[in-house]
Amino acid sequence: MTVFLLLYLCADATRSDCQVVKADSWNGPYANEQCSDALTDLTEALTATNRERHRFVCEMQGTGVKPAEHKTQPALIHQSFRM
């Protein structure tokens, strides 16, 4: 399994206009746990203002789609980015 740590850089707190950047990746059976650990640390390192605008996400990838091909913007609901 491959897990990518993605950073959503957003123009404002509505998170309706975001750029997706691959920050890191892990392979293997513990990839999701490694990504989750990094996600927690990186999120805590953001300032309060930046936590409202940007977010880190762990995303499992199959063999088909690569992060560079990730073009769609996720439909976010208010609860999806509360931590």
C-alpha positions as CSV (number, residue, x, y, z in Angstrom):
1,M,0.0,0.0,0.0
2,T,1.2,3.5,-0.8
3,V,0.0,6.5,1.2
4,F,0.6,10.1,0.2
5,L,0.7,13.1,2.5
6,L,-1.0,15.9,0.6
7,L,-1.0,19.5,1.6
8,Y,-4.1,21.5,0.5
9,L,-3.0,25.1,0.2
10,C,-6.1,27.2,0.1
11,A,-6.7,30.9,-0.7
12,D,-8.9,31.5,2.3
13,A,-10.7,29.8,5.2
14,T,-13.6,28.6,3.0
15,R,-11.2,26.1,1.4
16,S,-13.0,26.4,-1.8
17,D,-10.0,27.3,-3.9
18,C,-7.1,25.0,-3.1
19,Q,-3.9,23.7,-4.7
20,V,-2.8,20.2,-3.8
21,V,0.9,19.5,-3.2
22,K,2.4,16.1,-2.4
23,A,4.4,16.6,0.8
24,D,5.6,13.0,1.4
25,S,4.8,9.4,0.8
26,W,5.2,6.0,2.5
27,N,5.0,2.4,1.2
28,G,4.3,-0.8,3.1
29,P,1.9,-2.2,5.7
30,Y,2.4,0.7,8.2
31,A,2.3,3.5,5.6
32,N,-1.1,4.8,6.9
33,E,0.1,5.0,10.5
34,Q,3.4,6.8,9.5
35,C,1.4,9.3,7.5
36,S,-1.0,9.9,10.4
37,D,1.9,10.6,12.7
38,A,3.4,13.1,10.3
39,L,0.0,14.7,9.7
40,T,-0.6,15.3,13.4
41,D,2.9,16.8,13.9
42,L,2.7,19.0,10.8
43,T,-0.9,20.2,11.6
44,E,0.2,21.2,15.1
45,A,3.2,23.1,13.7
46,L,0.9,25.4,11.7
47,T,-0.2,28.7,13.2
48,A,-3.9,29.0,14.1
49,T,-4.5,31.2,11.1
50,N,-2.9,28.7,8.7
51,R,-4.7,25.8,10.3
52,E,-8.0,27.5,9.2
53,R,-6.8,27.9,5.6
54,H,-4.6,24.9,4.9
55,R,-4.7,21.2,5.8
56,F,-2.7,18.0,5.5
57,V,-4.5,14.8,4.3
58,C,-3.3,11.2,4.1
59,E,-4.5,9.6,1.0
60,M,-4.1,5.9,0.1
61,Q,-3.3,5.4,-3.6
62,G,-3.9,2.4,-5.8
63,T,-1.8,1.5,-8.8
64,G,-3.8,3.8,-11.2
65,V,-3.7,7.4,-10.0
66,K,-0.6,9.3,-9.1
67,P,-0.7,12.5,-7.0
68,A,0.5,14.6,-10.0
69,E,-2.6,13.5,-11.8
70,H,-4.9,14.6,-8.9
71,K,-6.9,17.4,-10.6
72,T,-10.2,17.3,-8.8
73,Q,-10.9,19.5,-5.8
74,P,-12.6,17.7,-3.0
75,A,-16.1,18.6,-1.9
76,L,-15.5,19.8,1.7
77,I,-18.0,20.0,4.4
78,H,-17.5,21.9,7.6
79,Q,-17.0,18.8,9.7
80,S,-14.4,17.4,7.3
81,F,-11.7,19.8,8.5
82,R,-12.2,20.0,12.2
83,M,-9.3,18.4,14.1
